Amino acid sequence: MKLTDTINSILKSKGGQLWSVTPDQSAYQAIEVMVEKRVGALLVISEGRLVGVVSERDYARKIILTGKSLKETPVNEIMSSPVIFVTPKHTIDDAMAIMTNNRIRHLPVMEGEKLVGIISIGDLVKWIITQQSETIAHLGAYITGSQIVT
C-alpha cells in the first residue's frame, strides 16, 4: 500500500503548535516542557534556527543510562543532531520510511530554512486509521447502495 498524500495534509489537520527549548537549557527543563505539553520530543532552536531534536529516548539513553545529572546537563549534550526532516511535499510513505530507517519517532517539517511543523509516528498512525475508516465506509455504502453521512 502506497500512502501518497503529503505531509502538508497532516499538518493542516494537526495544527501548527511547536514546542521548543534552547541548546543551553537543562535536560530537566526540557523534560518539564515535555510533561507540561504532553509531547515526546521538543525542537531545539538556537538564534531562530532548528539545531536539534530532544526526545524522551535521548533522555533515557543519554542521561539515565550514563548517570549524568538531569539538572546540570544541557540539552545540546543529549539532543539528536544534525536534524533529519521532511518537507510538506514529502508523502506519508516517505515519512514512514525515513522514520523506520532512522529509528526515530519525530520529524520536523521544513520549508527551505523555515520550520513549519513537526510530525510524530502517532500522527502518521492516526492519519492511516482515519483513511482506512473512510475507505471502509465508502466500500460499505457502495455494497449496500446507501449514502455516506459525513
BALOBA-1460 file (C-alpha; in Angstrom, 3 decimals):
// residues 150
<rec num="1" residu="m" x="0.000" y="0.000" z="0.000"/>
<rec num="2" residu="k" x="1.428" y="3.360" z="-1.029"/>
<rec num="3" residu="l" x="0.482" y="6.377" z="1.029"/>
<rec num="4" residu="t" x="0.706" y="9.248" z="-1.415"/>
<rec num="5" residu="d" x="-0.952" y="12.101" z="0.472"/>
<rec num="6" residu="t" x="1.554" y="14.719" z="1.533"/>
<rec num="7" residu="i" x="2.826" y="15.723" z="4.943"/>
<rec num="8" residu="n" x="1.031" y="19.007" z="4.348"/>
<rec num="9" residu="s" x="-2.298" y="17.166" z="4.711"/>
<rec num="10" residu="i" x="-1.294" y="16.024" z="8.196"/>
<rec num="11" residu="l" x="-0.095" y="19.492" z="9.189"/>
<rec num="12" residu="k" x="-3.400" y="21.039" z="8.089"/>
<rec num="13" residu="s" x="-5.416" y="18.659" z="10.258"/>
<rec num="14" residu="k" x="-2.973" y="18.703" z="13.182"/>
<rec num="15" residu="g" x="-2.448" y="22.405" z="13.652"/>
<rec num="16" residu="g" x="0.793" y="24.264" z="13.963"/>
<rec num="17" residu="q" x="1.775" y="24.206" z="17.618"/>
<rec num="18" residu="l" x="5.517" y="23.866" z="18.048"/>
<rec num="19" residu="w" x="7.233" y="23.382" z="21.386"/>
<rec num="20" residu="s" x="10.925" y="24.082" z="21.745"/>
<rec num="21" residu="v" x="13.864" y="24.608" z="24.049"/>
<rec num="22" residu="t" x="17.267" y="26.170" z="23.536"/>
<rec num="23" residu="p" x="20.509" y="24.169" z="23.465"/>
<rec num="24" residu="d" x="21.708" y="25.714" z="26.727"/>
<rec num="25" residu="q" x="18.610" y="24.869" z="28.757"/>
<rec num="26" residu="s" x="18.971" y="21.887" z="31.074"/>
<rec num="27" residu="a" x="17.705" y="18.442" z="30.201"/>
<rec num="28" residu="y" x="15.496" y="18.803" z="33.277"/>
<rec num="29" residu="q" x="13.847" y="21.906" z="31.808"/>
<rec num="30" residu="a" x="13.278" y="20.039" z="28.539"/>
<rec num="31" residu="i" x="11.610" y="17.143" z="30.372"/>
<rec num="32" residu="e" x="9.429" y="19.635" z="32.267"/>
<rec num="33" residu="v" x="8.216" y="21.130" z="28.976"/>
<rec num="34" residu="m" x="7.563" y="17.662" z="27.507"/>
<rec num="35" residu="v" x="5.460" y="16.718" z="30.530"/>
<rec num="36" residu="e" x="3.589" y="20.038" z="30.557"/>
<rec num="37" residu="k" x="2.825" y="19.911" z="26.821"/>
<rec num="38" residu="r" x="2.268" y="16.130" z="26.801"/>
<rec num="39" residu="v" x="4.734" y="15.524" z="23.948"/>
<rec num="40" residu="g" x="7.575" y="13.063" z="23.459"/>
<rec num="41" residu="a" x="10.022" y="15.413" z="21.766"/>
<rec num="42" residu="l" x="10.932" y="19.065" z="21.513"/>
<rec num="43" residu="l" x="12.593" y="21.089" z="18.820"/>
<rec num="44" residu="v" x="15.892" y="22.682" z="19.805"/>
<rec num="45" residu="i" x="16.090" y="26.225" z="18.485"/>
<rec num="46" residu="s" x="19.151" y="28.489" z="18.582"/>
<rec num="47" residu="e" x="19.053" y="32.035" z="17.200"/>
<rec num="48" residu="g" x="15.890" y="31.208" z="15.257"/>
<rec num="49" residu="r" x="17.372" y="28.087" z="13.630"/>
<rec num="50" residu="l" x="16.488" y="24.451" z="14.187"/>
<rec num="51" residu="v" x="19.661" y="22.813" z="15.514"/>
<rec num="52" residu="g" x="18.356" y="19.591" z="17.025"/>
<rec num="53" residu="v" x="15.555" y="17.495" z="18.447"/>
<rec num="54" residu="v" x="15.477" y="16.239" z="22.024"/>
<rec num="55" residu="s" x="13.236" y="13.319" z="22.933"/>
<rec num="56" residu="e" x="12.312" y="11.094" z="25.831"/>
<rec num="57" residu="r" x="14.511" y="8.484" z="24.193"/>
<rec num="58" residu="d" x="17.504" y="10.868" z="24.285"/>
<rec num="59" residu="y" x="16.821" y="11.428" z="27.974"/>
<rec num="60" residu="a" x="16.633" y="7.706" z="28.724"/>
<rec num="61" residu="r" x="19.747" y="6.790" z="26.768"/>
<rec num="62" residu="k" x="21.965" y="9.781" z="27.427"/>
<rec num="63" residu="i" x="21.012" y="10.765" z="30.975"/>
<rec num="64" residu="i" x="19.559" y="7.768" z="32.798"/>
<rec num="65" residu="l" x="21.865" y="5.102" z="31.377"/>
<rec num="66" residu="t" x="25.018" y="7.205" z="31.674"/>
<rec num="67" residu="g" x="24.293" y="8.559" z="35.149"/>
<rec num="68" residu="k" x="24.557" y="12.220" z="34.102"/>
<rec num="69" residu="s" x="22.835" y="14.914" z="36.126"/>
<rec num="70" residu="l" x="19.447" y="15.808" z="34.664"/>
<rec num="71" residu="k" x="19.567" y="19.330" z="36.093"/>
<rec num="72" residu="e" x="23.170" y="20.041" z="35.102"/>
<rec num="73" residu="t" x="23.319" y="18.521" z="31.620"/>
<rec num="74" residu="p" x="22.456" y="20.970" z="28.828"/>
<rec num="75" residu="v" x="20.119" y="19.929" z="26.050"/>
<rec num="76" residu="n" x="22.918" y="20.274" z="23.473"/>
<rec num="77" residu="e" x="24.689" y="17.291" z="25.076"/>
<rec num="78" residu="i" x="21.751" y="14.935" z="24.587"/>
<rec num="79" residu="m" x="19.862" y="16.256" z="21.537"/>
<rec num="80" residu="s" x="19.858" y="14.493" z="18.195"/>
<rec num="81" residu="s" x="21.724" y="16.492" z="15.581"/>
<rec num="82" residu="p" x="22.015" y="17.006" z="12.639"/>
<rec num="83" residu="v" x="18.267" y="17.080" z="12.242"/>
<rec num="84" residu="i" x="16.545" y="14.622" z="9.942"/>
<rec num="85" residu="f" x="13.482" y="16.327" z="8.469"/>
<rec num="86" residu="v" x="10.845" y="16.243" z="5.750"/>
<rec num="87" residu="t" x="9.166" y="18.931" z="3.677"/>
<rec num="88" residu="p" x="5.417" y="19.500" z="3.343"/>
<rec num="89" residu="k" x="5.638" y="17.914" z="-0.133"/>
<rec num="90" residu="h" x="7.036" y="14.585" z="1.092"/>
<rec num="91" residu="t" x="4.482" y="11.786" z="1.121"/>
<rec num="92" residu="i" x="3.208" y="9.872" z="4.137"/>
<rec num="93" residu="d" x="5.040" y="6.867" z="2.695"/>
<rec num="94" residu="d" x="8.287" y="8.886" z="2.555"/>
<rec num="95" residu="a" x="7.933" y="9.949" z="6.187"/>
<rec num="96" residu="m" x="7.218" y="6.401" z="7.348"/>
<rec num="97" residu="a" x="10.298" y="5.124" z="5.514"/>
<rec num="98" residu="i" x="12.505" y="7.882" z="6.961"/>
<rec num="99" residu="m" x="11.271" y="7.196" z="10.492"/>
<rec num="100" residu="t" x="11.721" y="3.444" z="10.103"/>
<rec num="101" residu="n" x="15.162" y="3.613" z="8.505"/>
<rec num="102" residu="n" x="16.466" y="6.096" z="11.064"/>
<rec num="103" residu="r" x="14.630" y="4.605" z="14.059"/>
<rec num="104" residu="i" x="13.101" y="7.937" z="15.025"/>
<rec num="105" residu="r" x="9.609" y="8.884" z="16.134"/>
<rec num="106" residu="h" x="9.503" y="12.601" z="15.339"/>
<rec num="107" residu="l" x="10.236" y="14.514" z="12.145"/>
<rec num="108" residu="p" x="10.444" y="18.279" z="11.870"/>
<rec num="109" residu="v" x="8.869" y="19.684" z="8.720"/>
<rec num="110" residu="m" x="10.952" y="22.317" z="6.940"/>
<rec num="111" residu="e" x="10.132" y="24.549" z="4.008"/>
<rec num="112" residu="g" x="13.508" y="25.844" z="2.909"/>
<rec num="113" residu="e" x="15.069" y="27.292" z="6.068"/>
<rec num="114" residu="k" x="11.676" y="27.781" z="7.743"/>
<rec num="115" residu="l" x="10.355" y="25.347" z="10.349"/>
<rec num="116" residu="v" x="6.669" y="24.764" z="9.602"/>
<rec num="117" residu="g" x="5.769" y="21.866" z="11.883"/>
<rec num="118" residu="i" x="6.614" y="18.521" z="13.373"/>
<rec num="119" residu="i" x="5.008" y="15.137" z="12.871"/>
<rec num="120" residu="s" x="5.206" y="12.056" z="15.022"/>
<rec num="121" residu="i" x="4.723" y="8.380" z="14.320"/>
<rec num="122" residu="g" x="1.438" y="8.778" z="16.220"/>
<rec num="123" residu="d" x="0.297" y="11.433" z="13.724"/>
<rec num="124" residu="l" x="1.020" y="9.037" z="10.847"/>
<rec num="125" residu="v" x="-0.808" y="6.143" z="12.510"/>
<rec num="126" residu="k" x="-3.817" y="8.367" z="13.255"/>
<rec num="127" residu="w" x="-3.892" y="9.532" z="9.619"/>
<rec num="128" residu="i" x="-3.722" y="5.943" z="8.316"/>
<rec num="129" residu="i" x="-6.531" y="4.774" z="10.628"/>
<rec num="130" residu="t" x="-8.720" y="7.697" z="9.545"/>
<rec num="131" residu="q" x="-8.089" y="6.979" z="5.860"/>
<rec num="132" residu="q" x="-8.826" y="3.270" z="6.312"/>
<rec num="133" residu="s" x="-12.064" y="4.043" z="8.182"/>
<rec num="134" residu="e" x="-13.188" y="6.328" z="5.361"/>
<rec num="135" residu="t" x="-12.361" y="3.671" z="2.761"/>
<rec num="136" residu="i" x="-14.323" y="1.043" z="4.689"/>
<rec num="137" residu="a" x="-17.311" y="3.404" z="4.975"/>
<rec num="138" residu="h" x="-17.228" y="4.111" z="1.222"/>
<rec num="139" residu="l" x="-16.988" y="0.424" z="0.361"/>
<rec num="140" residu="g" x="-19.813" y="-0.421" z="2.751"/>
<rec num="141" residu="a" x="-22.003" y="2.280" z="1.197"/>
<rec num="142" residu="y" x="-21.163" y="1.021" z="-2.288"/>
<rec num="143" residu="i" x="-22.029" y="-2.576" z="-1.405"/>
<rec num="144" residu="t" x="-25.312" y="-1.692" z="0.318"/>
<rec num="145" residu="g" x="-26.265" y="1.080" z="-2.088"/>
<rec num="146" residu="s" x="-26.654" y="3.576" z="0.735"/>
<rec num="147" residu="q" x="-25.257" y="7.055" z="1.074"/>
<rec num="148" residu="i" x="-22.331" y="8.022" z="3.254"/>
<rec num="149" residu="v" x="-23.089" y="10.501" z="6.009"/>
<rec num="150" residu="t" x="-20.170" y="12.870" z="6.533"/>
